[in-house]
Amino acid sequence: MFVCTIRESLELKLLEWKHAPELFQLTERNRDYLREWLPWVDITRSEEDSKQFISMVLEQFAQNRGFQCGIFYEGRLAGCIGFHRIDWTNRKTSIGYWLDEQAQGKGIMADSCRRLLDYAFEELNLNRVEIRAGVGNAKSRAIPERLGFQLEGVCRQEEWVNDRFVDHAVYAMLADDWNSHIRR
């Protein structure tokens, strides 16, 4: 299975069925916080729902279409990050993520995204990685901005979340941009 140590207290691990109880409890603890921006929160109502999600992402991994990892901080699950779908023909993907409200402000998500960018460009030889975030989601938007992504525009009414449409800010990083960014 995929495991990646980022720093002593932080690692990414491919989600497995054994993570379902902890994933559900983390979702439950952050339900009100997460539901403002994430449409799947309201349909995740049991540990079985988390197990079904993990089954889906294990299939995604097995078919080489991307993956979803648990973010483990100080040995505990603190959130998730992964590639939504890898488009091998066009050598591109997008990163999605969420983090326990109590784990924020520690550089966890920026470091996790940085590692996935290294993986995307250096190991998978992708050319483009996108991050999309709700226009009003300042915390989520701060990640691509901090990492040097280019804001390419806004997709109006891109996603239906909790009885409203949400506009998405679209950020992109190209392999050439990332290579010149890390050399600085």
Steps between C-alpha positions, in 0.01 A plus 500: 500500500599861447663662806694823489679659794505878466662583832538324833144570616327499159436226247257413224358148478268353241161461665415141590185339644659494846491883495119514463417540872756776551401672173134501598574633848715778352221589256244494781714724724544752215155466343379857552834645399539288183145515369528866400729409206481122447191337346575146622479580872120472523494158333770361730281382784666180622824309520364290212485817284868562574576137415319537165703813425821311578391212273443749219842662543677163524342413165618837364854416616485146357397640160783758506256791484619681813488443873385640831720503807439551863709781646646365822633761741669379818366151430133598465284553194465875451346525152518378142679598182531348158477516124137511387552337161816473299453578131795309355433612142537866591740435791295692756313460826351701783563488872222492756547530875343567836644527849375467857420851623721444808801402287508820297773761522786247524603488133351152464301564184762712324766235567265221388413683176868576438579127524218408261627759253849347515344159442279621213778675310807291585365147530181497292633742237178702497496845345212675679348490847191699594353595834145628508355666806181682584551870430406583859712223655801711599679220689483260208600767250802595711667166421544540121579868547775416752642235265522731200208373292355735238139608543353430158146613560168426664247238397164647587251279683735204463375283785177444692581503872232501768217660306710758317733525205864577578736679261846340474831679470718294264873489571759316291863402528693381195804275517724779364364742760560251782854421382592869489317560831702239689829621357449842659 
